[in-house]
Amino acid sequence: MNHPENSPLGKAASYADQYDASLLFPIPRAGKRAEIGISGALPFLGADLWTAFELSWLNLRGKPQVALAHITVPCESPNIIESKSFKLYLNSFNNTRFTDAAEVQARLRADLSEAAWRGAAQPSSVGVRLLLPELFDREPVHELDGLSLDRLDVECTQYTPAPELLTATFGEQPVTEVLTSNLLKSNCLVTGQPDWASVRISYSGPQIDQEGLLQYLVSFRNHNEFHEQCVERIFVDIWARCKPLKLTVYARYTRRGGLDINPFRTSHPQGLPANVRTARQ
């Protein structure tokens, strides 16, 4: 079993000169999920939406090619892919010749699927979409839609996850709200480096106290956990404490090493959000 401390994170690493799928380092999701009480069937649906901004390879004549890649990793996959290993893997394409973008896309899908589903009884696949330079100017920038919690003038004193801050008004008519914040920050589980994010929480059910929700999100500020794990912790805490009828949590983290990770978790079937970056990304 791969553990975060055995990953390339926080260690000096040389860049591979040629394509090398063995650089990918999958980490099982199960351990961190057990910490928040998840075992067996998942209480949510969703995926991790990755964007790779630094993808390049050589064509058969040795001329460099570039593209952006949108990658969708289902939350049902048994593993996350450690982001530095992902970066090292992508950089191994830099001096490798491929016939065309379709071959690169197929190679990415095969390798990332194998890593994400390694150890699964019934492996599935990840989604990979390449955007070539002629489509770059169609990539929009848009902030998360919803009512900003950041407008609230709250006192914040807790900087490790404090689910006790979450409360809701029970016994009254349920509401439907979409709430956002740009104040989510956590730290890398291994290196302690800061991870910055915007988050959107949409729900139907007892009205959640907005001040407490903002204070709760701020309480992640000194917490060490990977992006995907933070979003699942937020989902589980809100689900348990506020008892919504429906809940969706979506976070967009700023990029590191040319990669951003944007976990999406929902209690009910719905389409994935468009992988549209925010201004900070």
N, C-alpha and C positions, 0 to 999 in steps of 0.2 A: 504494500500500500504506500502511495506517495504522500509525504507530509510536507507542509509548507516550508519547514526549516531545511528540507533537502532540495528545495527548488533553486533556480539560479538567482532568486531575489537576494539582494544585499551582498552578492559575491562578484568579484571581477570575472568578466566573461569576454572571450575573444569571439569575433564574428566569423561564422563559417563562410568559407569562400564559395562553396557550392551547396545546392539544395540538400537539405537534411531534415527529414520528417522526424527523426529521433529527438530533435531538440524540444519538441512539444512535451510539456510536463503537466499531465492531468492530476487534479487533486480531488479526492472523493468529497461529495457534498454531505454525506451522511453524518459525519462527525459534528459539524457545526449545526446541522439540523437537529440532531439529538439534543444539543444544548438548549434549544428553544422548544423542545417538546414534540418535535416532528419525527414520527416513525411510522412506517407503513405508508398508507395512502397519503398523498400530499393534500393539504388544505387549500391549495391554489393551483391555478394554471398560469402559463406565461412563458417568457423566454428572456434570455440575455441578448441584447442587441449591441453588437460590436461594430465600430467603424475603424477601418485601417486606412490611415492617411499616407503611409509610407510604403507603398507596394510598388516594386519595380523588378523587371527581369530583362533579359536580352532576347531579341528575335533571332532567327536562324542566321542572320548576317552580322550578329553581334551588336546591333544597335539597341540602346536602352529603350524600354517601354515603361510607361507609368499608368497607374489606375488607382481609383479608390475602391475599397471593398466593404460592402455591408454584409455582416455575418450574423445569422440568427441561431442561437444555441438554445434548444428547448429546455425548460426548467426540469423536465422529466429525465434528462440525461443524468447519469450517476456522477459525472465529474464536471467541475469547472476546469478551465485551462488557465494555468498561471500566466499572468500577462507578460512578464519578462521573457519567459520561454516562447510565448507567442511572437514577441518582437524579434527574438533571435531567429526563430523559424522563418518569419517573413523576410528578414534580411539575408537568409541563405538563398533566396531567389535572385539576389542582385546580380550575380555573375553567372547565372544559369540560363542556358538557351531553351526556349520553348517555341513550339510551332506558332502559336497564336494565343490570344487572350482566353479562348475557350479551353485550351489545354491547361492554362494556369488555374482557371476557375475549377475545372474538374479535379485537379491535383489538390487544391485548397479544400474542396468539399470532402474528398476522400480522407485526407490526413486529419482534418479537424473533426470529422465524424468519428474516426477511429479513436481519437483521444477522448472526446467527450463521452463516448458510449463504451469505452473500454471496461470490460468486466460485466457488461449487461447481458442478461439472459437473451434478450431480443433487441439487439442493437438497431438503432435508427440512424438518422442523418441530421446534419446541420444545413442551414440554408446559406448560400453564398451568391452574392450578386456583385458583379464588377461594373464600375462606371469608368468609361474611357474619357480622355481629356475633352473630347468634343461635347460631353455632357456635363462638364464641371460647372458651367455657369447656370445650370438648372438646379443646383443644390441650394435649397433655401436655408435661411437662418430664421428661427422663430422661437420665441419664448413659450414656456408651458402656459396653456390657457387655464384660467381659474381665478379665484379670489385670493389675493396675496395675504398670507398670514404675517408677512414682514411689516405690514402697516401698523401692527399692534405694538404699543410701547410697554413691553413686559420686562420684568426683572428676571435675569437668568443667573442661577447659582450652581446648577448641577451640570457636569460635563462628562459624565459617564451615563449610559442608558438608564433612564429612570421611568419605567412604565407606570409607576404610581402617579405620575403627573397627568395621565390620560383619564378623563372622565367624560361622561355623556349624560344627557337629560333623559331619563327613562320615564315612561308613563304619559308622555305627550305624543302628539302627532309626529310620525317620522318625517324626516327632511331628506332632500337630495342636494348635495353640495360637491363642488370641486374646489379644492384648496391647494395653494402652491406656496413654496418657500424656496429662496435661494440660499438659505443659511445652513443647509446640511453639510457637515464636514465630519469626516472620520479619518482614520489613519491606516496605512498599510499594516496588515497583520504581522509581517516579518520585519520590514525596515522602519516602521513608524513614520514614514513620509506622509504628508497630508494629502487627503483625497477630498476634492471639492465637488459639490453637486447641487443641482436644483431638483426639487421633488414635487410631484403632483399626487395628491390623495383625493380620490373621488369615492363617494359612498352614498348609500341610502340607508336610513335607519335612525335610531335615536341621535339627536343633535350632539355632536362632539364639541366640547369646550375648546374654543379656538386658542385661547391663551395657553391652556395646558398643553395642547397639541404642539404649538410653536416651541414652548419650553422643552417638551419631550424631544423634538427634532434637534434642538440645540444641544441637548444632553449627550448626543453622539460625538461631540467635538473632540474629546480625548480618547475615544474608543478605538481599539485596534481590531479591525475585521475587514475582510474583503468586501467589495461593493455588493456582490450578489447576496452575501450573508447579511449585510446591514439591511438591505431592502426586505429580505425575508423576516428578519427580526422585527422591523417596523410593522410589517403586515400582521404577524402573529400577535404582537402586543396590542395593536388597535382592535383586532378581531376578538381577542379575549377580554379586553377591558371595556370596550365601547359597544360590543355586540351589534355591529351593523348587519343589515340584511344582505347588502352587497358591499364589496370593498375592492378598490384597485389602488395599488401603489406603484408609481413609476418614477425612477430617478435617472437623471442624466448627469454623469460624472465627467469632469474635464479630462482631457486626454493626457496621457503620459506615454512617452516613447512612441508617439505617433498612433496611439490606440485610445479610443474611449470605450467604456462599458456602460450600458444603460439597461439595468434590470427592470423588468415589468412583471408584476404579479397581480392576479385577479381572482376573485372568488367565483366568477361566473364566466361562461364562454363568451368571448368577443374577439374581434379582430385585433391583431397587434397594432400598436401605434406606428405611424410612419417614422422612420429613423431620420428625424430632422434635428440638426444640431442647434443648440442655443448659442447666444453670442459669446459666452465664456468658453465654449468648446472650439 
